[in-house]
Amino acid sequence: MGYTSFKELAGKSGSVNSSYQRQYTRQFRIITDDATHGPYYVGSHPSLPLIFSAYPDDANAFCVSLSPQQDSDNPLAWTVTAQYAYAMDSWAGGGGGVGPVATGNPQIDSQQKGQPPASRASAPLSRPRDYSFQTINVGQRVVEKDVVTNEPIVNTAGDPIAPPYLIDIPAIAITIGLNSTTAPGDGWVSALGKINTNTLTIGTWIIAAKRARLRGISANLVYEEGLSYWRWQINFEVRYSWKWDLRSVGLEAKQYARDGAGNQITVKGPIKKNGRYITQPTGLDSNGFVAENTKAGGVWTDNAAQLSFDVIESTTFPSPL
């Protein structure tokens, strides 16, 4: 037989705090036909509310815990307390800051936070991935030209200004949390520090090729729901570009000279100005000769070439991702 009686007890309760977070409590009375039935069996009664089901009178509050308690004087009788809360991801026992977290294992308790109830899953390998995003600064770069006029930043003699002006390099850090039976391997070791060869989809964000760089991974073995699995965290850094863009400058340049037969040839050598070798790099054109300086409206400009280099290897990242 199993269950012989089920009813909801009168005396619903509720509360609201200063942050307008509401909690509710319902109680149910269940009678079984065998004193050996335990809390798991009682808490699985088909008429009990499901975890994350909505409170009957408040669709914004969800069931966050079921607590079966056996009567001390009647082992066949059980009282099951269902607690509902707005803040599903705070604390166990109602989501309102009472008691410890569900398991105490952050590898488990950090999962699925912020997910709507309908998207959550009990089975670890069926759970949706977790994503977090934040902006970071990842170093500095030299500002080589005016962003309004696109003119090189040089002094009145046409030389780069020292010390140069530096600005922060912004980026977005992405952390992906996922569960998998796959353990880390050589594929991930070889992918560290590389950027994506193809487009990369992270959540709802489709990241263009060569914009996301793998900065690190962690994988911890977890045992839950009768299953041993790896809890992964994969960290990416996303920038608009990973190319090295810079103005062509140098202390040496290509120059015209004459060979022994009097023919004009091209050689490379130190750059002289006013009979003296320069001590600061100067602009070079696309052929490696000293850039031509012109002055218009009191501003010096030159035809120095703009260089761009791919300096980071790309790869297709392995599973799981």
Secondary structure, 3 states (H helix, E strand, C coil): CCEEEEEECCCCEEEECCCCCEEEEEEEEEEECCCCCCHHHHHCCCCCCCCCCEECCEEEEEEEEEEEEECCCCCCEEEEEEEEECCCCCCCCCCCCCCCCCCCCHHHHCCCCCCCHHHCCCCHHHCCCEEEEEEEEEEEEECCECCCCCCECECCCCCECCCCCEEEEEEEEEEEEEEECCCCCHHHHHHCCCEECCCEEECCEEECCCCEEEEEEEEEEEEECCEEEEEEEEEEEECCCCCEEEECEECEEEEEEECCCCCEEEEEEECEECCEECCCCEEECCCCEECCEEEECCEEEECCCEEEECCCCEECCCCCC
